[in-house]
Amino acid sequence: MLDLRRFTVPAALAVAALLALRAAASDGAENAPPPPWSAANVALRFPDPDAGADPGGFVGTARCRECHHDRHESLGTSFHASILSGTAKGARGCETCHGPGRAHADSGGGDVLRHPLDVPPREVIGVCVRCHASVLTKPVRGHRAWIAARSADGDARPCTQCHEIHVDRGRPEFAAETGPFVDVAALAKAARPIPGKRCILCHAGFHPEMRRSGHAALIREGEQCGTCHGAGSLHEASGGRARLIVNPARQRRKASNAGCNRCHASGAQVQRWTCAEHAREGTGCVTCHDPNAARGHTLRGSEFDLCGGCHEDVRARFRLPNRHDVARGRVRCSDCHDPHANRSRVRDRDVRQRSCEECHAEKAGPFLHDHGIKRTEGCVACHDPHGSVNRRMLSFARIKPLCLQCHAETAHDLGKRRYDNCISCHVEIHGSDIDRLLLR
């Protein structure tokens, strides 16, 4: 035990306070309520509907099979076959999910059994979590968020909205070699189209966004999500397996772009894309654009962050003391660059000169005596448009060595200090209507 007599009075008080806080924290941890998704809270929130049922109300699977032999057979080939064999914990055969069946059997089917489509969703979940509580106690594939989401009637969403109970585990969608599908055409050979309203049952979060997007016409024309994502029957039957549907964001860029081009091939931007450096490098449309976003807001982020994600060296230059203020959005990358068309040696002058002249018209002219470098190398011959440690974003800290890059031969005695700053005399450096040598 810690002997406080070994400490000075202030130190002993500090140690005593620390021990008291630790004891309080320990006591608080012991008395703290269980986490919201603990096994105890899951069982409390979704109670077992048969917990207090009379054991005499259960008749056994053999009695069920007398009338429902087809359902019994399908259950035997499903992922729930263990509840028939009795190997599942607490299994009662068919009555594991459907509840006590004696009244139903004795009345010749007149007394209705529990059916997932006819009972409150919370009751369905209560049945499922008997065996599958770990899906909620552990964060598995977003099931917590799904279960927590409220539906129109104010109740939780049932598991059976995605999962089939009697589904044959030998069906092709459950085979390990099925999928992933690289494009819509390949998926169409294995799956059938489904109405978009069935997609919305699970993907309701995307539906409102699509209503405001440029692809809203796809919803108005029969809600055809499959136009971009492909036939959805396998994806639906498997409970939403990602490899059984086409996600443009996960496709190879060539296949993803081909999907966009099915509708956008005639657009001016897509036509210019054929000469774009981005196209040559294999950049996909969905790399920058979110097809589900509202019209006019399809970019996945600000241009500074989006472009800078690939062009990290350029983004770093926008942090230098003298730069265009792209980071705060006062200037955008697209003000100078056309992401759908700029390409080296093809549209080079647009970037090096014409894009600068849109904002700096006073430097553009036309002048009677122009600075010839603008017509060949453009403004970037002297300036670094992305940013520089030098004033006016110049490529050199001093004017003299910058000018000597082109004007190495000069009549001036460059050893004299009066010639250290060329623009002290050649002040009209961008062009002049008066003097051929760009003097005052």
Residue, then its C-alpha position, 0 to 999 in steps of 0.5 A: m500500500l502507498d505510504l503517503r507519509r513519505f511525501t511532502v504535504p502538497a505532494a501527499l494531497a495530490v497523490a490522495a486526490l489522484l487515488a480518489l479520482r481513480a477509485a471514483a472512475s472504477d466505481g463509475a465503470e462498474n455501475a455504468p449502463p451497458p453499451p447500447w448494442s450490448a447483447a443485453n440491450v439487443a435482447l431488451r430492445f428486440p425481445d424473443p416473441d416466444a419467450g413466455a410461450d406454453p411448451g405444449g403449444f409446439v407440435g414439432t416439424a413432422r406435423c408441419r411437414e404433413c401439409h407444408h412438405d415443399r416449404h420443409e424441403s426448401l428449408g432443408t436446402s437453405f442456410h437455415a437447415s440446422i434448425l431442422s436437424g436440431t443442431a442450432k441452439g434452441a431449434r424447434g424446427c419450423e416453429t423456431c421462426h413461425g412460433p407455436g403451431r398447435a392451434h394452427a394444426d388443430s384448426g386445419g390451418g385456420d389459426v394463422l401462424r407468425h409470418p414475417l410479412d404479417v407481423p411487426p418488424r420488431e418481432v421479426i428481428g426478435v426471432c432473428v437475433r436469437c441466433h444472429a445477435s452478433v450481427l448487431t453486437k458487433p458492427v457487421r456490414g452496417h446492420r446496426a444503422w440499417i436496423a436503427a433506421r425508422s421506416a414510414d410506420g415508425d418501426a424498425r426495418p425487418c431483416t426479411q426486407c433483404h434476406e430470404i429464409h428458405v432460399d436454396r444455398g445451392r443457387p448460383e448467386f451464392a457460389a464463390e466463383t460468381g462475380p464480381f461483374v465487370d460491366v452491365a453486359a456481363l451481369a445481364k447474362a447471369a441476372r434479370p432486371i428488377p424494378g427500381k422501386r425494389c432497389i429503393l427499399c434498401h437504398a432509400g438514402f440514394h433515392p432523394e439524391m437521385r431525385r435532385s440529380g442530373h440522372a433524375a430522368l432515369i427514375r422518372e422513366g420507370e426507376q431503372c437503377g439498372t441502367c448504370h448498375g446492371a440487372g439486380s436479381l442476383h444482388e437482391a436475392s443474395g441480400g445485397r452482396a456487392r460482387l453481384i451488382v455493378n458499382p461504377a466506382r469499383q469498375r475498371r476505369k475503361a468500363s466505368n467510362a463506357g457506362c457514362n458514354r452510353c448516354h453522354a457520348s454526344g456531350a461537348q465535354v465528353q467529345r473533348w475528353t478524347c484529347a484530354e490528358h486525364a483520359r490518357e492517364g486512365t482517369g474515370c468519370v466517377t473519380c471526380h463526379d458523384p452521379n447520385a449528387a444533386r445537379g450542379h454539385t456532382l464534384r466529390g469535393s472542392e477543386f483544391d482537394l479533389c485535384g490536389g489528391c492526384h497533383e500533390d506537388v501542385r497543391a503544395r505550391f499553393r501553400l507558398p507565400n506568393r500564389h493564386d488563392v486556390a486553397r480558399g476558393r478565390v481561384r479554381c483549378s478549372d479557371c485555368h485548366d479544362p479537366h476534360a480537354n487540356r493536354s500537353r503539346v495539343r492545347d498548351r497555349d491555352v494554359r500558358q497564355r490565354s487562361c492568364e489573359e482572362c484575368h490579366a487582360e491589361k498584360a495581354g495587349p495587343f501591343l504594337h511592340d509585344h514581348g515575344i516570349k508570350r507568343t512562344e512560351g507564354c506567361v509561365a516563361c517568367h511566372d510560376p502560376h501555382g505559387s512561388v517564394n518570389r514576388r509576383m510569382l516569378s521563377f527567379a528571386r532576382i530580375k537580372p538572371l531571369c532576363l538573362q535566360c533569353h537575353a544572354e547577349t546584351a550591349h550592357d556591361l553587366g558588371k556594373r550595378r546600374y544594370d542589376n535590375c533590367i526593368s528599371c529601364h525596360v518598364e513595359i515588360h509585357g509590351s509597349d505601343i511606344d518603344r520597341l525596346l519596351l523602355r519608358 
